[in-house]
């Protein structure tokens, strides 16, 4: 009997002896990612996934990649190895900079000149993640072509915890988080942590017997305060920051240092029918690369430093139990603070205004949203989205939606534009048809989408990399099932993504047409167990290379030794699968981790 069958048989006793108390997102779950204000998850007319703090603790992720890679629509198609190595996310076959990444609802400066690197942002201080698929530019503006990910570090729950972890490749981590209501009206938050690993040789050279370990270390800090001014008004302020150092294999540099921090504050109002908010944030990101043997100042033109300053506000009026009207505006300034491209430091402003209407006439629900952006560099752009949902019965619903989106070329895109070419903003038109079923022991979703992107910006390889515009057509389907069988909770998803460059009729690189995952959760006595399977189909890479499909298994367990002390352990890549996510970079072999959480 094969190892995979042995593992499958080992899972069967779960169904016989379990008492499943695993909490899941349910009808009472509220989200903010859909319209920037709180509303029930079930009212969203677009596919939304919520990862709770309990989910994070059960999965025991070492990075955001580890946590997110099994979610529907997500592919980390550019992952240069293990923990701390560069990782880029493709959502529904769009580009890696087509997913808008927010921290506490505010955009990150890293996206000014780069796609967001999910491998380095610490997961230890993350309390919750909300993820919406499909274009949301009518609400959020530029970059929200494929979807939006909101990483939330604030918590309303009294919970203080010390965590320590050790594992493969000399991995060590320690984290402290304190979330406490110090008075009836004031909540304080403190989180800090450190992690390091010696790593492994992510890009081994043929015939090279000398091991070149690519190490990584990171430290982070989170501070937050929330104060209830009165029954209607609340003020909050937060600071998030992290620093990391990474060794890697490169032609012109092999060492990287990264810093990122964000300050944000907000004032919110909540009454029976009226809600509003006013927010301000400032974020900076800095990345330096150099050859270790030559010293930190040996490669000045590989340094990138960006900043985002943002002001935004909105007002929502619930005119009846059937619907609401929403209006808002935002101003954002992007700045490149370094001269890494050899040009003067550019900056540009963008001002956006939007309005939205949401109304239900049982069994129909309608949402219409329109937005206008005035970009200092690329002029005026209008985007809109609409959705019509029909409740066919108490258990079934179908939704038809259409949305447009745009993305202005980044400063890096412009700097590397092919000679004689003036890059145009990317624009998309997305149709989507969704079906859902909601039963006592099983929920399912089927989403079919068609996303046409004009002026898609791609990098063309060669002696000198360059950017140029092309057009693409992405057609896909997602099928998600969440079910309880024999008291085991299952989450199953399957993605089909046909992402073509219209001009060449070729599949866009690093996008697998097929991806599937399964996660099983159960409580056996006091122990929580989980198992996870991820399948990624074959995909093309740069240089007309086709990478084979791969399947990896992860398992983990948590056991409360006392009311305060919980032990945990996890094995990634259980069957030691040898595979590469991108050509030339080895993915991690089998890894094990063990640790403890102490609540005080």
N, C-alpha and C positions, 0 to 999 in steps of 0.2 A: 504493500500500500504506500502511495506517495506521501511526502511530507504534507502537501496541501490537503489531502484527504484526511490525514491524521488530525490536522488542525481543525478541519470542519467537524469531524466526529467529536473532538474535544469540546466544541461549543454546544453540542446537543444537550448535555445535562443542564444547561442554563434554563431551558424551557421547563424542565421537570421540577426544579428545586427553588426557582426564583420567586421573590416578592419584589416586583419592580416598583421602585419609588423614584425613578429618575424623572426630575422635573423637565417639562418641555414647554416651548412657547405655545400658548393656547389663545383662546378667544379673548382673554383679558389682557393680553400683551399689548403694550402701547409702543409706538414708534414715532420718531421725529423725521426720519430720512425722506419720507414721501413728500411732505409739504413744508418742512422745517418747523412744524408745530406738532404737538402731541395728538395722536389719533389712534384708534384701534388698528391693530395689524390687519384684521379682517376687512377693514374698509378700504385698504389700498387696492387700486386698480392696476397694479403692476406687480411682478414677482419680487417678493421681499424675503430675505432670510435674516434671522436674528440668532446671534450666538451670545448666550448668557454667561455670566461668571461661573455658574455650575458646569456649563459645557466646557469652558476653558479648563477648569480644574480636573474634569474627567479625562480630557484629551492630553493633558500634561505637555503642551507644545513647547518646543525649544525656540520657535520663531513663529512669526505670522504665517510664513509659508507652510509650516507644519500644521497650523491650525486651519488654514483656508483652502488647501489644495483639493479637498474632496467636495467643495461646494459646487452646485450646478453652475455651468457657464464659465467657471474659472479654470484657466490653464497657466501654470508658471512655465511658459515656453522658453524662457531665457534664464536658466538657473545654472550659474557657474560653479557648481559643487555644493558643499555642505553649509553649516552654520556660518553666517557672516559674509558668504560669497554673494555677489550681485544676483538679484532675482527680480525679474520683471513679470508683471501679470498681464495676460491677455483675457479680456472678458468677451465672450461670444464672438471670438475671432477678430475683434477690433485690435488696434495697435495698443502697445503697452502704455502710451500716454493718453489713451482714450477713456480710462477709468479715473474719475475724480476722487482723490483721497482726502478725507477730512479728518482732523483730530478735534473732537468736541464741536463738530459742525463748522470748523474753520479750515480753509485750505492750507497746504503745506508749501513752504518756499522751495522745497526740493523739486517741485513740479515746474518751476519757472523755466528751467533749462534742461530738465531731465525727466524721464519717467520715474515714478516713485519706486524706490528700492525697498521691498518688503522684508528683506533678510536682516536688516540692521535695526529697525525700530523695535525696542524691547517689548515683549509681550507680557512681562510680569506686572506692569501697572495698568493693563487693559481690563476694564470691568465689563465691557459689552461691545459687540460689533453689529452694526446694521448694514445690510448689503442689498441694493436694489439693482435689478438688471433692466437694460433698455435705456434709451436716451432720456435724460432729465435736464437738458440744457434750458428748457423753458422755466425751470425753477432755479437752477444753479449757474447757468451761463456756460462759458467755454469749457471744453474738455469732457463734459459729461455725455459722450457719444455712446460708449458701451455700457456705462453704469456708474454707480457711486458707492463708495465704501466709507462709512463713518466709524472711526475708532474712538470709543468713548472711554475716558479715564476717570470720570467722576462717578461716585456711588452715593446712593441715598441710605445705604444700610450700615448700621454700626458693625464694623468688622475690622479687627486688627490681627495681623498675621505675620509670622516669620517663616520663611521658606528656605530650605537648603537642598541642593541637588548635586549629584556627581554622576559621571558616566563615561562612556567611551571617548577615546582620543583625549584623555585628561581633561574632561569637561567638568567645570565647577561653576556653581551659581549660588548666590545668596540674595534674598530680597526681603524687604520689610515694607509693609503697607499698613497705614493707620487711617481708618475712616470712622470718625466719631462725631456725634452731635454733642457738642460741649455745653450747649444750652438748648432750650426748647426751640430757639430760632436760629442757631448758628451751627453749621457743620464745618469741621476742619478735616483736611486730607493731607497725608504725607506718604510718599512712596519713594523708595530708593533701592537700587540693586546693582549688582556687579556679576558679570559672567565672563568666562574665558575658556578657550579650548586650544590645544596644540594643533588640532585639525589633522588633515592628511594631505597627500599630494593630489590636488584636484586635477592637475593636467600633467600626468606622467609622460615623460619622453620615451619613445621606443629605445630599448637597449640601455636605458639609464638605470643602473642598480642602486644609485644613491637616493635615499628618501628625502624629499623636499616637503616638509610639513608646512601647510598654509594655515597659520594660526589666526585667532580672532579673539579680541576682548572688547568689552563694552560696559559702560556704567551709565546710570540714568537717575533722574530726580523728578519728582512730581510734587507740587504744592498746590493746594486749593482751599478756597473758603467760599461758603455760601451763607447768606444771611437773609432771613425773612424779615423785611422791613415792616410789613403789616400783612393783613389777610390777602391783599391783592398783589403787592409788589415784592420782588425778590432780586437781590444783587448777588453776583458771583464773580470770582476772579481765579485764574489758574495759571500756573507756570509748568511747562513740560520741557525737559531738556535731556539730551543724551549725547555721548561721545563714544566712538569706536575706533579700533585699529585693526586692519586686515592685511594679511599677507596673501599674495596671489601670484600667478604666473602670467607675465605680460612681456611683450616685445620691448617696450620703452620704459616700463616701470613695474615694480613688483610689491609696492607697499602703499597703503591708503590709510588716511586719517579723516574721519568724518565727525562733524559737529552739527547738531540741530537743536534749536530751542524755539519755543512759542510762548508768547504772553497773550492772554485773552481775558476780557471782562465783558459782562453783560448785565442788562437790567430787563427784567421781564414782568409782565402784568397779566394776571389771570382773574377774570370775573366770570359771571354766569354765562354771558353771551359774547363777551369781548375779550380778546387776548392780544398781546403785543410784545415785542421785544426789540431791544437796541443793543448791538454788539460791536465790539472793536477788538482787533487782534493784530499782532505783529509777529512774524515768523522769519527766522534766518536759517540758512543751510550752507555749510561749507565743506568742501571735499578737496583734499590734497593728495597727489600721487607722486611718488618718486622712486628711484632705484636705491634700495637699502644700502648697498655698498658705497654709493656716491653721496649719501646724505640727503637730508630733507629738502634742502634748497637747490637740488640738482635739476629739477624739472619744473620751473616756475610756470610754464604755460599749460600745465595739466591741472591747475587749480581752478575750482569753480566756487563762487560764493554768490548766493542769491538771497533776496528778501521779498516778502509780501506784506504790505500794509492794507488792512481791510476795515471798512465800516459797512454795516448793514442793519436793516430794520424792516419790520413788517407789522401789519395789523390784520387780525382775523376776526370776522363777525359771524357768529352762529345766529343767523336770522330765524331759524326754526330747528326742530329736531331733525328735519330732513336735509339740511345742508348748511353750507357756509360760503362766504366770500372772503378772498384773501388778496391783499395787495402789499407789495414790498419793493424795496430798492437796495442796491449795494454799489459801493465804490471800492475799487481795488487797484493798487499800484504794484506792478512787478518791477523789480530792479535787479540787474546783474551788477554785483559789486566788484567782481574780479575782471581781469583782462585775459582770461584763458584762451579766448579765440583770437587774440591779437588785435582786437578792435576796441574802441572806446566803450565804457560801461553804458549799455542802453537801459532805458526805463520806459514804461508806458502805463497809461491809466486806462481803466475800463469802468464805465458806469452802466448799470443795468436797472431796468424797472420791469416789474412783472405783476400780473394779476391772475387770479384763479377762481373758478366757480365750481363747487361740488354740490350735487343735489341728487336726492333719491326719491323717485316715484315708484313705490313697490309695484312690480319687481324690477324696475329699471333704475340704474345709477349712471349719472353722467358727470364727467369731469372735463373742463376746458381750461387751458392755461396758455397765456401768451406773454411774450417777453421781447423787449428791445434792448440791445447792447450797443453802446457807442464806444468803439475801441479806438484809442488815439492813433494807432498805427494802421488799422485795417478798416476803419469806418464803421458804418451802421449795419447791424445784423439783426434780423427778426427771427425768432424761433417760436414754435407753438407745439402743443400736444393736446390730444383729446382721447378720451376713452369712454366707451359705452358698455356697461355690464348688464347682463340679464340673468336674474335668478330663476332658473328653469324649474327648480323645486327647492325644498328645504336643504337638500344635500348637494345640488349641482348648480354651477354657475359658469357662464361663458362670457368672455370679455374681448372686445375688439378695440385696438388702439392704434394711433398713428402719432408719430413724433418726429420733429426735426431737431437737428443739433449742429453746432459748428465748433471749430477749434482754430484759433489763430496760431500760426507757426511759432514755435518757441525761438528764443534768441539763438540757441544752438542750431536749430534747423536752418535759420537764416544764414548763420555764419558759414555753414557747410553746404549751402545751396550750390548746385552744379553751375559752372561758369555760364553766364549769359541767361540764367533762369531767375525769374522773380517768383518766389513761392506764393501760392494762393492759399487762403484759409480752407480748411477741410469742412465739408458740409455733408450731412447725412439725412436720409429719409428712411424711417423705420416703420414697417407694418408688423403688427403682432396679433395673433389670435390665441387666446388662452382658454383652457377648460379646467375646472376643478371639481373634485368630489370630496365630500366631508362626511365620514361615517363615524360610528362609535369607536371602532378599532383600526380604522384606516383612513388616511387622507392621501389624495393624489393630485398631481398637476400635470398638464400637458400644454406646453407652450411652443407655438410655431412662429417663426419670425423671418423677416426679410429686410435687410439693412443695406441700402445702397449708399456708398460713400464716394462723393466726388472730390477730386484733388487730394486724394490720400497721399500723405507724405511718407516716402520710403527712403531707406538708405541703400545706396548702390555701392557694393564692394568694388575694390580695385586697389591700385597703388595708393590712391587717396580716396577715402570714403567721401561720398557726396549725397546730398538730398535732392529729390525731385518729386513732382506730383504725378500721380497716376489715378485711376479709378478702380473701385473694387465693388463686388457684390457678395454679400454674406447671407447665406440661407441656412437656417438651422432649426433644430427641434430639441426640446428638453422634456424629460419625463421623470417626475419625482414621486416617490411613494414613501410615506411615513406610516408605519403599521406596528401593531402589537400582536405577536403570535406566541401563545403559551407564556405570556408575561415577559417576553423579550421585546424590547423596542428596537425596530429596524428603521434605518434611513437609507433609501436606495435612490440613486440618480443615474440617468443616462443622457449624454449629450451627443448630438450629431451636428457638426459644424463644417459647412462647405464654404470656405472663405477664398474667393478667387480674385486675382488681379485681372481685371477685364482686358487690359491691353495684351497680356501674355497668356491668358487663360490658364495660369498656373495657380495652385494652392499657395496662399501666403505662407511664408516660411515659419516654422516653429509652431504651427497650429495643427494639432491632430484632428482628423475628422471625427474620431470616436473616442469617447472617454466615459468611464463608468466607475461608480464607487458604491460601497456598502459599508455601513457602520452599525454595529450591534451593541446595545447597552443593556445592562442588567445589574440588579442587586442580589447577591447571594449571601443570605444572612446579613451581616453588616458590611460586606465587601462589595464595592462597585467594580465590575469588570467591563471592559470594552474591547472590541476587535474591529479592525478597519481594513478594507481592501480597496486599492486604487488601481484601475487599469487605464493606461494611456496608449492609444493606437499609434501606428507608425506615422511619421511626419517628416516633411522635408526640412533641410537646413541649408545654410549658406554654402554655395559651391556645388549645388546639385547633389547633395548628400541626402540619402534617405535613412533615417534612424528607425530601428525596429521598435515594435511595441514592447511594453513592459507591464508587469503586475507586481505590486508590492503589498505586503501584509504588515500591519502594526497591531500590537496588543498592549494592554495596560491594565493595571489594577490599583485600587485605593482601599486602604483598610484603616478605620479609626481605632487606634490602639487605646486611646482614652477619649473623653469628651473634647479635649483640647488638641491632642496630638494625632495626626493622621500620617500614615506611611504610604508611599506610592512608588510604583515602578512601571517602566515602559520599555518595550523592545520595538525599535523601528526596523523595517526591512527584515522581517522575521526569518525569511528563507535565504537571506544573503544574496539577493538578486544583483547581478552585475549589469548595470545599465547606464546610459547617459541621457540627460535631458536635452543638452545641446552637444553638438559634435566636438569631440576633443576634451570634454570635461567630465570626469568620472563622478557619478553620484555616490553618496555614502554607502558603504557596506552595512552589514547588520550592526546596529548600535543599541546599547542598553543604557538606561538611566534609572537611578533610584534616588529617593529623597524623602523629606518630611516637611509637613506644615504644622506649625504650632500657633494656635489662636489664643490671644490673651486679651 
